Amino acid sequence: MTKASLISNNKNNIDLVLEPIKGGDTISALTIKELIDASEFKKLRLNNGNVKNAVAELNDVLKPLQDKKTGRTIRYQVLERVDAKINITIESDEMGAKAEITSAQGGKHLSAKAILTAAQEAGVKKGFSKEHLIQLAQLAAKEAPNNQVDMQIASGRVPVNGKDAIIKPLVESAQTRILKPKKREDGSVDMRDLGDIICVKVGDPLAKKVPLTQGIQGYTVTATPLSPEPGNDVELVAGEGTNISPKNNNILVSEKVGLPKLINNGMEVDEIYKIKNVNVATGNINFTGSVIIDGDVTEGMKVTASGDITVGGFVESATLDSGGDITISGGIIGRKHDIEKTHITDVTMSVNIHAKGSIYAKYAQYAQISCTQDVRIENQLLHSILDINGRLWIGTNDKANGKLIGGYTKAGSSVNAGMIGATAGSNTIVNFEHKILKFKDEIHQVEVLLKEESDKTNELKAAINKLKKLPKEKAKPELIAKIVPTYQYHANKMGEMLNEKSTLEDSLQAYMASVYIEATEKLYHGVELIVGDFNDRTRREYGPSKMIYRERKILIDPIVNT
C-alpha cells in the first residue's frame, strides 16, 4: 500500500510525499484531504492543483509496477504558509483611514507596528490611534484563517473656529444691581438698599475686551493642514464719561464719578443725582444725567433725566421721563380708572412712565407706560396702558410666570406672561400696530412714487408710438432716439419699485406671522389680539396657549411642554 506523509520543506511550507507500493487501498485527492485535516497543518493554504498532480503522477507510477513492488518517490508542495495581508483605504475627504487585514494561514500575523508602517507607506501621516492599531492586530491574530478584519486606524481633526471677541462688563449697571438686591443677615432682601456700589470713581475699570481667538488648526490623515476661521473682532467702545486705559487698550476706565451704564460693546458713565425721596419737599427733578432715588416718588411729582432713572421704592401717581432705562424696585401705582367703559384714547392715567430704553418694575397697576425697547414687570400688570416698541415680559428673568390682567398694550414683538386675562373676563387687548403701520406707510410711499413713474412711462410710451406713426417725410428719428432711453430709465425704475413693494409686502406678512401672545399657565376669556386688520378674542378659558396670526386668521394654539 502506498505511503503518504506531510513533510516540511526548506521554505517552511509542506510537501506531500508519496512512496508508491503496488496493491492495497488506492490514494485519491479525498484521501490526501483527510490526511491534511487530521494534521497540524490544516490551517495552511491548500494547493489543490498540486494535490491532483501528485495523484495523477502516482497512478502513472503504479500502473507498470508488479504487485507489492515499490516505485520512485513523488513529492509536491501542497500546503503553503501565508502571512497576513493588509490593505489601507483613505477616505475621499482624507479625514479617515481604514486598515483591512486578511488573516494569516499558518504564516506571520501583523503587529501593531507593521500595520502602522503599512499605513505610512500608503500615505497616512497623522491622526493614528494607538489603541486601534493594537486592537486590530489582536483581532486579526485571533481571526480564522483567510478572513477579513477592518478598523479605522487614523482620523483627521476638524479645525476649531476661533471665538469672537467679547466685551465683558467689570461693574454692574444700576438695573443689574437692583434686580439682585442686598441680602440681610436673615436671608431676606432690602429692595431699598442700593448702596454706594452703583457709583464708579475716576479710573475705575468698567469693561474688558476679551480678544478673539484664532482657533485650532485641523489636519487630514495625509497631514494636509486645515485652517480654522478666526473669531470676529469687536471694538471696545468708549462711551460718554469713559476712556480706553493708557496701560491696557483692552480695558475701559471711568473718567468721572457717576453711574455706569451698558451700551453696545462698551459702557458710558452718566453724571448722577442721588436723592432719598422725591416729594413736595424736594420738588420735581430735571437732571442732565442719571438719577438715583433711594426711596419713593410720591403723588404728583415729576422726575426727568437724560440718562437712567433708578428708584429703590415705589412710584405713586407720578411722572418719570428718562432718556435711558427706568428701573423701579418697588411698584408703579396709579389711581383706579375704569378703562373698560372709557375709550382708550380718552384715558389719562395718574402715573406716567416713559423711557427711551427699557423699563423694569416689580409690579404695576393703573399705569401709563411707554418705551422704545422692552418692558419687564416681575409680578403682575393690572389695568394699564402700554405703548412699547419691544417685548412685554411679565415674570422672572428666565420664566414668564406673572399676571397680565386687563388694559391695552401696543407691543412690538410679543407679550409673554403666566396668566393673561382674568376669570371675571376683563378685557385684555394686545395690538401689534407699530411696525404694521410703519410697513404700510412705506408701502404707501412706494405706491405714490410708483404711480409717478407709471404716469411718466405711459406718457413717454404714447409719445414714442405717436412719433412712430408719422409718415416718413415727417419722421423724427433723432427725437425718438432721445425719448427711448428716458422711457427705458423710467420703466426700469418702475420695475425696481414693484420689487421693493413686493419685498415690503412680504416683510409685512412675515412680521404679522411672527408676533404673538403667550400664556404659559392660563389664557382667560376676554383676551383680544389685534394684528393689522385682523382681530379676535378668547371666549373661554384655555390652558398654556399661544395666540397667533396665521393665514388671515387669529388662532389659539396649545403649548405642549416636552
C-alpha positions as CSV (number, residue, x, y, z in Angstrom):
1,M,0.0,0.0,0.0
2,T,1.4,3.5,-1.0
3,K,2.6,5.6,2.0
4,A,1.5,9.3,2.2
5,S,3.1,11.8,4.5
6,L,3.4,15.6,5.1
7,I,6.9,16.9,5.4
8,S,8.2,20.5,5.8
9,N,10.4,21.7,3.0
10,N,13.3,24.3,3.1
11,K,10.8,27.1,2.5
12,N,8.9,26.1,5.7
13,N,6.0,25.0,3.6
14,I,4.6,21.5,3.5
15,D,5.2,18.9,0.8
16,L,3.1,15.8,0.2
17,V,5.5,12.8,-0.1
18,L,4.1,9.6,-1.7
19,E,6.0,6.3,-1.7
20,P,4.2,4.2,-4.3
21,I,3.7,0.5,-3.5
22,K,1.5,-1.6,-5.8
23,G,-1.6,-3.0,-4.2
24,G,-3.7,-2.1,-1.2
25,D,-6.1,0.8,-0.9
26,T,-5.8,3.5,-3.6
27,I,-4.9,7.0,-2.7
28,S,-7.1,9.8,-4.0
29,A,-7.4,13.6,-3.6
30,L,-10.0,12.9,-0.9
31,T,-7.6,10.6,1.0
32,I,-5.0,13.4,0.9
33,K,-7.5,16.0,2.1
34,E,-8.4,13.7,5.1
35,L,-4.7,13.4,5.8
36,I,-4.3,17.2,5.9
37,D,-7.4,17.8,8.0
38,A,-6.0,15.3,10.6
39,S,-2.6,17.0,10.7
40,E,-1.2,20.1,12.4
41,F,-1.0,21.8,9.1
42,K,-4.7,22.0,8.3
43,K,-4.8,25.9,8.6
44,L,-2.3,26.3,5.8
45,R,-3.3,27.2,2.3
46,L,-4.0,24.2,0.1
47,N,-2.8,23.9,-3.4
48,N,-5.5,21.7,-5.0
49,G,-3.6,21.7,-8.3
50,N,-0.6,20.0,-6.8
51,V,-2.8,17.5,-5.0
52,K,-4.3,16.5,-8.3
53,N,-0.8,16.4,-10.0
54,A,0.5,14.2,-7.2
55,V,-2.4,11.7,-7.5
56,A,-2.1,11.6,-11.3
57,E,1.7,11.0,-11.2
58,L,1.1,8.3,-8.5
59,N,-1.3,6.5,-10.8
60,D,1.2,6.7,-13.6
61,V,4.0,5.3,-11.5
62,L,1.8,2.5,-10.1
63,K,0.5,1.4,-13.4
64,P,3.5,-0.6,-14.8
65,L,4.5,-1.9,-11.3
66,Q,4.0,-5.5,-10.3
67,D,2.2,-6.3,-7.1
68,K,3.9,-5.2,-3.9
69,K,6.7,-3.5,-5.9
70,T,7.9,0.0,-5.0
71,G,8.2,2.9,-7.4
72,R,10.0,6.2,-7.3
73,T,9.1,8.7,-4.6
74,I,6.7,11.5,-5.6
75,R,7.0,14.9,-3.9
76,Y,4.7,18.0,-4.3
77,Q,4.3,21.2,-2.2
78,V,0.6,21.1,-1.3
79,L,0.4,23.4,1.7
80,E,1.7,27.0,1.9
81,R,2.2,29.2,4.9
82,V,0.6,32.6,4.0
83,D,1.4,35.7,6.0
84,A,-1.4,38.1,6.9
85,K,-2.0,40.8,4.3
86,I,-3.1,44.4,4.7
87,N,-4.9,46.9,2.6
88,I,-5.1,50.6,3.6
89,T,-8.0,52.8,2.4
90,I,-8.0,56.6,2.8
91,E,-11.4,58.3,2.7
92,S,-12.1,60.7,-0.1
93,D,-12.0,63.7,2.2
94,E,-8.8,62.4,3.8
95,M,-10.4,62.7,7.2
96,G,-10.1,59.0,8.0
97,A,-8.1,55.9,7.1
98,K,-9.1,52.3,7.5
99,A,-7.0,49.1,7.5
100,E,-8.4,45.8,6.3
101,I,-6.4,42.7,7.2
102,T,-6.7,39.3,5.7
103,S,-5.8,36.9,8.5
104,A,-2.7,34.6,8.2
105,Q,-2.9,31.0,7.1
106,G,-0.2,29.5,9.2
107,G,2.1,32.5,8.4
108,K,3.0,35.6,10.3
109,H,0.5,37.8,11.9
110,L,0.8,41.6,11.6
111,S,1.9,43.5,14.6
112,A,0.6,47.0,15.5
113,K,3.9,48.4,14.3
114,A,3.6,46.6,11.0
115,I,0.1,48.0,10.5
116,L,1.4,51.5,11.3
117,T,4.3,51.0,8.8
118,A,1.9,49.8,6.0
119,A,-0.4,52.8,6.6
120,Q,2.5,55.2,6.5
121,E,3.7,53.7,3.2
122,A,0.1,54.2,1.9
123,G,0.3,57.9,2.7
124,V,-1.3,58.1,6.1
125,K,0.8,60.5,8.2
126,K,-1.2,61.8,11.1
127,G,-4.1,61.1,13.4
128,F,-3.2,57.5,14.3
129,S,-5.0,55.8,17.2
130,K,-2.5,53.6,19.1
131,E,-5.4,51.8,20.8
132,H,-7.0,50.9,17.4
133,L,-3.7,49.7,16.0
134,I,-3.1,47.3,18.9
135,Q,-6.8,46.2,18.9
136,L,-6.8,45.5,15.2
137,A,-3.6,43.4,15.4
138,Q,-5.1,41.4,18.2
139,L,-8.4,40.8,16.4
140,A,-6.6,39.7,13.2
141,A,-4.4,37.3,15.1
142,K,-7.5,35.6,16.7
143,E,-9.5,35.5,13.4
144,A,-10.0,32.3,11.4
145,P,-7.5,31.9,8.5
146,N,-8.1,33.9,5.4
147,N,-10.9,36.1,6.9
148,Q,-11.1,39.9,6.7
149,V,-11.0,42.2,9.7
150,D,-11.1,46.0,9.3
151,M,-11.0,49.0,11.6
152,Q,-10.4,52.8,11.4
153,I,-6.8,53.4,12.5
154,A,-6.4,57.1,11.9
155,S,-8.7,60.2,12.0
156,G,-8.2,63.7,10.8
157,R,-9.1,66.6,13.1
158,V,-11.7,69.2,12.1
159,P,-10.4,72.7,12.7
160,V,-12.0,74.5,15.6
161,N,-13.1,78.0,14.7
162,G,-11.9,80.9,16.8
163,K,-14.1,82.6,19.4
164,D,-15.4,86.0,18.8
165,A,-14.0,88.9,20.8
166,I,-16.5,89.9,23.6
167,I,-16.9,92.8,25.8
168,K,-17.1,91.8,29.5
169,P,-18.5,94.3,32.0
170,L,-16.4,94.7,35.1
171,V,-19.1,96.6,37.0
172,E,-22.8,96.2,37.2
173,S,-25.2,98.7,36.0
174,A,-27.9,100.2,38.3
175,Q,-30.6,97.9,36.8
176,T,-28.5,94.8,37.2
177,R,-27.8,95.6,40.9
178,I,-31.4,96.5,41.7
179,L,-32.5,93.1,40.2
180,K,-30.1,91.5,42.7
181,P,-30.9,93.4,45.9
182,K,-28.7,93.3,49.0
183,K,-29.3,90.4,51.3
184,R,-29.9,90.9,55.1
185,E,-28.4,88.6,57.7
186,D,-31.7,86.7,58.0
187,G,-31.7,85.9,54.3
188,S,-34.3,88.4,53.3
189,V,-33.5,91.3,50.9
190,D,-33.7,95.0,51.2
191,M,-35.1,96.4,48.0
192,R,-34.4,99.9,49.1
193,D,-30.7,99.4,49.9
194,L,-29.0,100.3,46.6
195,G,-25.8,101.3,48.4
196,D,-22.9,103.4,47.0
197,I,-21.5,100.5,44.9
198,I,-23.6,101.6,41.9
199,C,-21.3,104.7,41.5
200,V,-17.9,104.4,40.0
201,K,-14.9,106.6,40.6
202,V,-12.4,108.2,38.2
203,G,-10.1,105.5,36.9
204,D,-12.3,102.5,37.9
205,P,-12.2,99.7,35.3
206,L,-15.6,99.4,33.7
207,A,-15.3,96.8,30.9
208,K,-12.8,94.5,29.4
209,K,-12.3,93.3,25.9
210,V,-11.6,89.6,25.7
211,P,-9.8,89.3,22.3
212,L,-10.8,87.0,19.6
213,T,-9.0,83.7,19.2
214,Q,-7.6,82.3,16.0
215,G,-9.0,78.8,16.6
216,I,-7.2,75.5,16.5
217,Q,-5.8,74.2,13.2
218,G,-7.1,70.8,12.0
219,Y,-5.5,68.3,9.7
220,T,-6.2,65.4,7.4
221,V,-4.8,61.9,7.9
222,T,-2.4,62.8,5.0
223,A,-1.1,65.7,7.1
224,T,-2.8,68.4,5.0
225,P,-3.4,71.4,7.3
226,L,-7.0,72.6,7.7
227,S,-7.2,76.3,8.6
228,P,-9.8,77.4,11.1
229,E,-11.9,80.6,10.8
230,P,-10.7,83.2,13.3
231,G,-13.4,84.8,15.5
232,N,-15.0,88.1,14.7
233,D,-13.5,91.2,16.2
234,V,-15.4,93.9,18.1
235,E,-14.2,97.3,19.0
236,L,-14.3,98.4,22.6
237,V,-16.4,101.5,22.6
238,A,-15.6,104.3,25.0
239,G,-19.0,106.0,25.7
240,E,-19.6,109.3,27.4
241,G,-17.5,109.6,30.6
242,T,-15.2,106.8,29.8
243,N,-11.9,106.2,28.0
244,I,-9.5,103.4,27.0
245,S,-7.0,102.7,29.7
246,P,-3.5,104.1,28.8
247,K,-2.0,101.0,30.4
248,N,-4.1,98.4,28.6
249,N,-6.1,99.2,25.4
250,N,-8.4,96.3,26.2
251,I,-9.7,97.9,29.4
252,L,-12.3,100.7,29.6
253,V,-12.0,103.1,32.6
254,S,-14.2,105.8,34.0
255,E,-13.3,109.4,33.6
256,K,-15.7,110.7,36.2
257,V,-17.7,109.8,39.3
258,G,-21.1,108.6,38.1
259,L,-23.5,105.8,37.2
260,P,-22.1,103.1,34.9
261,K,-24.4,102.0,32.0
262,L,-24.0,99.3,29.4
263,I,-24.0,100.4,25.7
264,N,-23.3,98.3,22.7
265,N,-19.7,96.9,23.0
266,G,-18.9,99.3,25.8
267,M,-20.1,101.4,28.7
268,E,-20.7,105.0,29.5
269,V,-20.8,106.9,32.8
270,D,-23.6,109.4,33.5
271,E,-23.4,112.2,35.9
272,I,-25.6,111.2,38.7
273,Y,-28.0,113.0,41.0
274,K,-28.8,111.0,44.1
275,I,-31.7,111.8,46.4
276,K,-33.5,109.9,49.2
277,N,-37.1,110.6,48.1
278,V,-38.9,112.8,45.6
279,N,-41.8,114.6,47.2
280,V,-43.3,118.1,47.7
281,A,-40.4,119.0,49.9
282,T,-37.8,118.2,47.3
283,G,-39.7,119.4,44.3
284,N,-39.6,118.0,40.8
285,I,-36.3,116.7,39.4
286,N,-34.9,117.7,36.0
287,F,-31.4,116.5,35.6
288,T,-28.9,116.1,32.7
289,G,-27.5,112.7,33.6
290,S,-28.8,109.8,35.6
291,V,-31.0,110.0,38.8
292,I,-30.9,107.6,41.7
293,I,-33.8,107.8,44.2
294,D,-33.3,105.6,47.2
295,G,-36.9,105.7,48.3
296,D,-40.2,106.7,46.7
297,V,-41.5,109.1,44.1
298,T,-44.8,110.4,45.6
299,E,-48.0,111.6,44.1
300,G,-48.0,114.4,41.7
301,M,-44.1,114.6,41.4
302,K,-42.2,114.5,38.1
303,V,-38.6,113.2,37.5
304,T,-36.9,113.9,34.2
305,A,-33.4,112.7,33.3
306,S,-31.4,112.5,30.2
307,G,-29.9,109.2,31.5
308,D,-31.3,106.3,33.5
309,I,-33.7,106.7,36.4
310,T,-33.4,104.2,39.3
311,V,-36.0,104.1,42.0
312,G,-35.4,102.0,45.2
313,G,-39.0,102.2,46.3
314,F,-42.4,103.0,44.7
315,V,-43.7,105.4,42.1
316,E,-47.2,106.5,43.0
317,S,-49.3,108.7,40.7
318,A,-46.2,110.4,39.4
319,T,-44.4,111.0,36.1
320,L,-41.0,109.6,35.1
321,D,-39.3,110.6,31.8
322,S,-35.9,109.0,31.0
323,G,-33.5,109.2,28.1
324,G,-32.3,105.8,29.1
325,D,-33.7,102.9,31.2
326,I,-36.1,103.1,34.1
327,T,-35.7,100.6,37.0
328,I,-38.2,100.6,39.8
329,S,-37.5,98.0,42.6
330,G,-41.0,98.5,44.1
331,G,-44.2,99.0,42.2
332,I,-45.9,101.5,39.9
333,I,-49.2,102.6,41.4
334,G,-51.8,104.8,39.8
335,R,-55.3,105.7,40.8
336,K,-58.0,103.3,39.9
337,H,-59.5,104.1,36.5
338,D,-62.3,102.2,34.7
339,I,-60.7,101.7,31.3
340,E,-63.3,99.1,30.4
341,K,-66.0,101.7,30.0
342,T,-63.9,104.5,28.6
343,H,-62.5,104.7,25.0
344,I,-58.8,104.1,25.2
345,T,-57.9,107.5,23.6
346,D,-59.8,109.3,26.4
347,V,-57.9,107.6,29.2
348,T,-55.3,109.6,31.2
349,M,-53.6,107.6,33.9
350,S,-52.3,109.3,37.1
351,V,-48.9,107.7,36.8
352,N,-46.9,108.0,33.5
353,I,-43.6,106.2,32.9
354,H,-41.7,106.9,29.7
355,A,-38.2,105.7,28.7
356,K,-36.1,105.7,25.6
357,G,-34.6,102.5,26.8
358,S,-36.2,99.6,28.7
359,I,-38.4,99.6,31.8
360,Y,-38.4,97.3,34.8
361,A,-40.7,97.2,37.8
362,K,-41.8,94.8,40.5
363,Y,-45.5,95.3,39.6
364,A,-47.7,98.0,38.0
365,Q,-51.4,98.9,38.2
366,Y,-53.4,101.7,36.5
367,A,-50.2,102.9,34.8
368,Q,-49.4,104.6,31.5
369,I,-46.1,103.0,30.3
370,S,-44.2,103.8,27.1
371,C,-40.7,103.0,25.9
372,T,-38.7,102.3,22.7
373,Q,-37.4,98.9,23.9
374,D,-38.7,96.2,26.3
375,V,-40.8,96.2,29.4
376,R,-40.4,93.6,32.2
377,I,-42.9,93.5,35.1
378,E,-41.9,90.9,37.6
379,N,-45.2,90.0,39.4
380,Q,-48.3,91.5,37.8
381,L,-49.5,94.2,35.5
382,L,-53.1,95.3,36.1
383,H,-55.4,97.5,34.0
384,S,-52.6,99.6,32.4
385,I,-52.0,101.2,29.1
386,L,-48.7,100.3,27.4
387,D,-47.1,101.7,24.2
388,I,-43.8,99.8,23.7
389,N,-41.7,99.0,20.6
390,G,-40.2,95.8,22.0
391,R,-41.4,92.9,24.1
392,L,-43.7,92.8,27.2
393,W,-42.4,90.2,29.6
394,I,-44.3,89.6,32.9
395,G,-42.4,87.3,35.2
396,T,-38.9,86.4,36.4
397,N,-35.9,87.0,34.2
398,D,-35.9,83.4,32.9
399,K,-39.6,82.5,33.1
400,A,-42.8,84.4,32.1
401,N,-44.9,83.4,35.2
402,G,-46.5,86.7,36.2
403,K,-50.1,88.0,35.6
404,L,-51.4,90.4,32.9
405,I,-54.9,91.4,33.8
406,G,-56.9,93.9,31.7
407,G,-55.6,97.0,30.0
408,Y,-54.5,97.9,26.5
409,T,-51.0,97.1,25.2
410,K,-49.3,98.1,22.0
411,A,-46.3,95.9,21.6
412,G,-43.6,95.4,19.0
413,S,-42.7,91.6,19.2
414,S,-44.5,89.6,21.8
415,V,-46.5,89.6,25.1
416,N,-45.4,86.8,27.5
417,A,-46.9,86.1,30.9
418,G,-48.0,83.1,33.0
419,M,-51.7,84.2,33.2
420,I,-53.3,86.5,30.8
421,G,-56.8,87.9,31.4
422,A,-58.9,87.1,34.5
423,T,-61.8,84.8,35.5
424,A,-64.1,87.9,35.5
425,G,-63.4,88.3,31.8
426,S,-61.7,91.7,32.0
427,N,-60.9,93.0,28.5
428,T,-57.2,92.5,27.9
429,I,-56.3,93.9,24.5
430,V,-52.9,93.5,22.7
431,N,-52.3,95.3,19.5
432,F,-49.2,94.9,17.3
433,E,-49.7,98.0,15.2
434,H,-46.4,99.9,15.4
435,K,-44.4,98.1,12.8
436,I,-47.5,97.2,10.8
437,L,-48.3,100.9,10.4
438,K,-44.7,101.6,9.5
439,F,-44.7,98.9,6.8
440,K,-48.0,100.2,5.4
441,D,-46.6,103.8,5.4
442,E,-43.5,102.6,3.5
443,I,-45.7,100.6,1.0
444,H,-47.9,103.7,0.5
445,Q,-44.9,105.9,-0.2
446,V,-43.6,103.4,-2.7
447,E,-47.0,103.3,-4.3
448,V,-47.1,107.1,-4.7
449,L,-43.7,107.0,-6.4
450,L,-44.7,104.0,-8.5
451,K,-47.7,105.9,-9.8
452,E,-45.5,108.9,-10.7
453,E,-43.1,106.6,-12.6
454,S,-46.0,104.8,-14.2
455,D,-47.5,108.1,-15.4
456,K,-44.2,109.2,-16.9
457,T,-43.6,105.8,-18.5
458,N,-47.1,105.9,-20.1
459,E,-46.6,109.4,-21.4
460,L,-43.3,108.6,-22.9
461,K,-44.6,105.4,-24.5
462,A,-47.5,107.3,-26.0
463,A,-45.1,109.9,-27.4
464,I,-42.9,107.1,-29.0
465,N,-45.9,105.4,-30.5
466,K,-47.1,108.8,-31.9
467,L,-43.8,109.6,-33.5
468,K,-43.6,106.1,-35.0
469,K,-46.9,106.6,-36.7
470,L,-45.8,109.8,-38.5
471,P,-45.2,109.5,-42.3
472,K,-41.7,109.1,-43.5
473,E,-41.4,112.7,-44.6
474,K,-42.3,113.9,-41.1
475,A,-40.5,111.2,-39.1
476,K,-38.1,112.4,-36.4
477,P,-35.8,109.6,-35.6
478,E,-33.4,111.8,-33.6
479,L,-36.3,112.7,-31.3
480,I,-37.2,109.0,-30.9
481,A,-33.6,108.3,-30.1
482,K,-33.7,110.8,-27.2
483,I,-37.0,109.6,-25.8
484,V,-36.4,105.9,-25.9
485,P,-33.6,105.9,-23.3
486,T,-35.7,108.1,-21.0
487,Y,-38.6,105.7,-21.4
488,Q,-36.3,102.7,-20.6
489,Y,-35.0,104.5,-17.5
490,H,-38.4,105.2,-16.0
491,A,-39.6,101.6,-17.0
492,N,-36.6,100.2,-15.1
493,K,-37.3,102.4,-12.1
494,M,-40.9,101.2,-12.1
495,G,-39.6,97.6,-12.1
496,E,-37.3,98.3,-9.1
497,M,-40.2,99.9,-7.2
498,L,-42.5,97.0,-7.9
499,N,-39.8,94.7,-6.5
500,E,-39.4,97.0,-3.5
501,K,-43.2,97.0,-2.9
502,S,-43.2,93.2,-3.1
503,T,-40.4,92.9,-0.6
504,L,-42.1,95.2,1.8
505,E,-45.4,93.3,1.5
506,D,-43.5,90.0,2.1
507,S,-41.8,91.5,5.2
508,L,-45.1,92.8,6.5
509,Q,-46.6,89.3,6.2
510,A,-43.6,87.8,7.9
511,Y,-43.8,90.2,10.7
512,M,-47.5,89.7,11.2
513,A,-46.8,85.9,11.4
514,S,-44.0,86.4,14.0
515,V,-45.9,88.3,16.7
516,Y,-47.9,86.5,19.4
517,I,-49.4,86.5,22.9
518,E,-48.2,83.6,25.1
519,A,-49.7,82.5,28.4
520,T,-47.6,79.8,29.9
521,E,-50.3,78.8,32.5
522,K,-53.8,80.2,31.7
523,L,-55.4,82.2,28.9
524,Y,-58.7,83.5,30.2
525,H,-61.8,84.7,28.3
526,G,-61.8,88.3,27.1
527,V,-58.2,88.4,25.7
528,E,-58.2,90.2,22.3
529,L,-55.3,90.0,19.8
530,I,-55.2,92.6,17.0
531,V,-52.8,92.1,14.1
532,G,-53.3,94.7,11.4
533,D,-56.8,94.4,10.0
534,F,-57.4,91.1,11.8
535,N,-58.6,90.6,15.4
536,D,-60.3,88.0,17.6
537,R,-60.8,87.4,21.3
538,T,-61.0,84.4,23.5
539,R,-64.4,83.2,24.5
540,R,-63.5,80.6,27.1
541,E,-60.6,79.6,29.4
542,Y,-57.5,77.8,28.0
543,G,-54.5,76.1,29.5
544,P,-51.0,77.1,28.3
545,S,-51.6,78.7,25.0
546,K,-50.3,81.0,22.2
547,M,-52.5,83.4,20.3
548,I,-51.1,84.0,16.8
549,Y,-51.9,85.3,13.3
550,R,-51.8,82.8,10.5
551,E,-53.4,82.8,7.0
552,R,-55.7,85.8,7.7
553,K,-57.0,84.4,10.9
554,I,-56.3,84.7,14.7
555,L,-55.6,81.3,16.1
556,I,-55.1,79.8,19.5
557,D,-52.5,77.0,19.7
558,P,-51.9,74.9,22.8
559,I,-48.4,75.0,24.2
560,V,-47.2,71.4,24.6
561,N,-44.4,71.0,27.1
562,T,-41.8,68.4,26.0
